[in-house]
Amino acid sequence: MNLFRIVMSNSKISYMIFNKFRFLLVFTVIISTACNKSSNQSISSSSTTISEPSRWGRRADLLEANSEMSVAELDGQIYVLGGYPSTRISTTVVQVYDPVTDQWRRSVPLPVALNHTMSVSVNGVLYVIGGQTDAGGNGPFVNTVYAFDPKLGSWSIRTPMPTARAGGGAAVVNGRIYVAGGRPPRGNDFAVYNPATDRWEQLPILPTQRNHLGMVSVGTKIYVVGGRTGAGFETPTLDKVEVYDVAAGSWSTATPMLKPRGGVNAIVANGYIHVFGGEGNAHSSNGVFPDHDVLDPVRNSWIHLPDMPTPVHGVTGAAFLNGLIHLPGGGTSSGGTSGSTIHQTYRPANSYP
């Protein structure tokens, strides 16, 4: 009888312990799930986060520190054009990188010292469009177009833009150069240049006025990504993505960025739009975003990839050569006094899940 009571007593104790353990387990699962949801919401409920072995690398540093410059690829080499160092004094310097030798050299200087230009290459000729002669959000802005032919080794002057602007973006579709945005009051401007005829045409305005944006083309569509609304780096930033269909001649919207960022840089690699860095990061002492996000234009969805090793801003344009995205220079803290010589590279995947 005593033995029976002992067994029953032990069974009750075991049952009570089991119930307490079950409660703690359920409570832990609930709290863990809530925390995970909260963490994911800081990125985006519609995005994919990918962890991957480091694809980042370094190549030879720039010859001169620089930011607020433009970058373009021409004949397998990378051109860094104008901008300014920490002194914020505009430069005419053109630095050219050869990926075969991993070396930089100086090329023929720009005709005028400029920063915040927009640069692209078409049919073996490099075009440097717009910009401003001095630092600061109020310009003065220019509407000039300079063309560099490496075979001639000289710059020539082309028909100017319809309006003077700086801090916009440029992209090429079917041999024509599309230029969008710019510092106020030219943030809505949108025009196309035909190098073959040396003529400009104004197009339907960019719906959301902006500057310090990312701009690329995928097929016959032009993507304008992020940016800021005001002249200075402390003004509101954007997560909006607007798409211009060249064939239809109209604008539409795509899925917004994972967070608002100004001063971003963008490039297309293997069909995906990579967006790097930017200004306006209130959670960082230097105010610069390390973020590296990718837009899949087919799925219209974003992918969050591991951060840049060194966060930068203030570079318009990049180069994708021999499987590597090249990101030379840029500012390492908010504003225009932190131009660097760093030359970061990233090897993108051929596809993402």
N, C-alpha and C positions, 0 to 999 in steps of 0.2 A: 504493500500500500504506500509506504514511504517512497519506495522506488518509483511508483507510478506518479506521485506528486512531483518528484524531482524532474522526471522526464517531461511532464506537462509544463512545469515552470520553465524549464530550459527551452521548450518549444515556443512558449509565449515570448520569451526574450529574443529568440532568433527571429521570430516573426516581426517583432517591433524593430529590430535592427535592420531587417530587410526593407521594411516600409520606409524607414529613415533614409537608407541608402538609395532607394528608388526615387524618393523625393529630391534628394540632392542631385542625382543623375539627370532627372528631367529638368530641374532648375538650371543646371550647368549648360545643358543643350540649348535651352531657351535663351540664356544670356549670350552664349557663344554665337548663336544664329543672329541675334539682334546686333551684336558687335560687327559681325561680318557684313551684314546689310548696310550698317552705318558706314563702314570703311569703303565698301563698293560704291556707295552713293557719292563719295567724294571724287570718284573718277566719273563714272556714268553708268546707269543701269543698262544702257544700250551698247556699251563698248566691251571689247575683249582685252584682257590684260595678259600679256605673254612674257614669261620668264625665259631667257635664253642665254647660252654661253656668250661671253662678251664678244661683240663684233666690232668694237671700237678700236681704233689705232691712231698712230701719229705718223706724220711725214715731216719733211724738212720745214722748219719754221720760215715765215716770211722774212724778207730782208729788212723791212721796216714795219713797226707797229702801226695798226690801222683799225679804224671802225667807221661806220656810216659811209661805206663804199659799196660799189657794185662788183659782182663777180660773174664772169661768163666763160664759156668754153669755146675755143676756136682752133680748128685743125688739131685736135688732140692735146691742146695745151690750155692751161687755166690762167685767165687774166684777172687781176685785181686792180680796179680802176679808181683813182682819186681817193676821196675820203679824207680823214684827218687822224693824227695821233692824239695823245693826251693833251697837247697844246690847243686843240680845236682850231688849228690853222689849216685851211684847206690845202690840198696838195695836188700837183700835176703828175705825181709818180704813178707809173704803170709797172706792176710786178707780174712776171710771167713764170709759171711753174711747168716744168717738163716732168711728167710722171715716169718716164723711162729712166732718166738719170737721177730723179729725186732732188732736183736743184732748181733754184729760183734765179732769175736774171731781171735786170731792168730793161724795159723796152722804150720806144719813142714816147715821150711825155705827152699828156693831154694838152691841147692848145690853151686851155684855161684851167686854173685850179678849181675843182668842184668837189662837193660832197652830196650825198643823198641822190645819186644818179640812178638811172634804170638802164641796164645793159643787156644786150642779146647779140647773137651772131646769126647771119642769114647768108647762105651761099658763099661762104669763105670770107665774109666781111663782118667786122665787129662794129656795132652801133652803140654809142653812148648818148643817152637821151635825157634832157632836162637836168634837174639838180639845183643846187644853190651855191653861191660863191663864198658866203660866210657861214659860220655856225649860228645856231639859234632858230627858233620856230618861225620867225618872220622873214626869213630869206636874207637878201633878195633872191628870188627864184628866177630861173632861166628857161627858155623854150628851145634852146639850141639842140641840134643833132650833129654829132661828129661821127664820121665813118673812118675806120682804120682798115686798110688793105695790107696784109702782111707781105704780099708780093711786091708792093710798091714801097712799103716801109714808111708810110706817111699818113697823116690825117687829112680828111677833106670835110668841107661843110655842106650839109644837106638842108633841105627845106625844114624850117623850124616847126615845132608843134603848134597847133592852134592856140594853146594857152601855156603860160609859164608855170611849171610845177616841179616839186621835189618830194621825195619820200613815197612815191607810188610804186607800181610794179609793172613788169613787161613780160609778154609771152608771145610765142610765134605759132601761127597756124597757117598752113599752106603758103609759106614764104612771106607772110605779112606780119607786121609787128603791132601788137595790141598793147596799149598803155592805159592803165586804170589807176584812179585815185591820186592822192597827193595831199600835202599839208593844206590846211584851210587858207583860202576859201575854195580850193580846187579839188576837194575830196570826192566829188561826184563825177569828175571829168573822165571821159572814156573816148578814145580815138584810135584809129588804125592808120599805120603808115605802110605804103607800098614802096619798097626799095627800087623796084623795077621802073616805076614811073616817077619816083621822088615826090609823091603826093600824100597828103593827109586827108582823112575823112572823119568827121565827128560822128559818134555812134550814140545809141540810147544810153542815158546816164547810168552810172553805177548806182544801184538803189540805195545803198547805205554808204554815206560819205565816210572816208577813212584814209589813213596814211600808215606808213610803217607796217605794211601788210605782206602776206605771201601771195604769189601769183604764178600759176603754172598752166599748161595746156595738156589735155589728154584727148587725143583725136581732134575733133573739131569743137571741143568744149573748153572754155577757159574758167578756171577756178580762182576766186579771190577769197583768201582765207585770213581771218583774224584782223589784227591791226588796232589802231586807236583813233579816237574821234577828234582830239585836239592836237595842237602843234607840239606841246611838250610831253615828256614821258610820264608825268603825273596825271594826265587826263584819262578819262574812262577808256577801257580796252574792250575789245569785241570778241565774241565767239562765233559770229555769223559767217557762214560760207555761202557765197553767191556765185551762180554759174551762168556764164553767157554761152548760148548756143549760136555759133557762127552761122550755121545753115539757116536757123530759124530767125536769127536777128533779135533774140529776146533773152531776158534774164529769168532765172528761177532760183530756188534755194535748195541747198543740200543740208544734210544733218549737221548741226552746229559742232564746233570743236568741243573737246572735253572740258575745257575751261577757257575763259577769255584771256587772250595774250596779245600784246602789241610788240612791235619790233621783232617779229618772227622771220624765219627763213624757210623756204619751201623748195622742193625739187621732186620730180617724178623719177622713180626707179622701178623697173620691172612692172610697170602699170599701176603702181601705188604712189600716193602723194604723201611724202614724208615732210613733217613740219617740226622744226627744231627751235628750241630756246625762246627768247623774248623777254620783254620788260613788263613790270607791273606786279611782281611777286611780293606781296605783303608779308609772306611767311619766311622770307629769306633776307638776311642782313645786307646782301648786295643787290636785292631787288630784281634778280634775274632768274628766269625759269630754266631748270635743267630738262624740262619735258621733251620727250621725243614721241610724237603720236603719228599714226599713219591712217590716212583715209583710203578706204577701198571704194573707188568710184562705181564699181559694178554693184556691190551690195549697199552702197551708201551708208557705210558704218565705219566707226573708228576703232583702231587698235592701239592700245597703250603699250609701248616698248620701254626697256630699261633706259634710264636717264643718260644724258650726255655726261661724259667725265668732267668737262669744264663748261659750265653754262655760259652762253654768250648771246648777244643781241647785236643789232646794228649792222647786219650784213644783208644785202639784197642780191639774191642769186647764189647758186652753188654749181657744182659740176659733178656729173656721173660718168666716170671713165674706168674702163677695164674692171668693172664690178665693184668699184668703190665710189661712195659719195664723198666729195672733198668739201670741207668747211673751213676755209682759211680765215684767220683774223677774227675781229669782232670785239665788242666791249664786254668786259667781265664784271662790270657793275653798272647800275642805272646811270643814264646821262651819257655825255660824250667825252669823258676824261679818262677812259680806261681802255683805249685801243690796245690790242695785243698782237703778238706775232705767232700765236699758236695755230697749228695746222692739224685739225682733227679729221679723221676719216671714219667712215662707217660702211661695213659690208652688208647690204640688205639681202634678205632672203628672196628667193624667186617667187614665193607665195606665202600667204598666211592663212591659218585656219579660220 
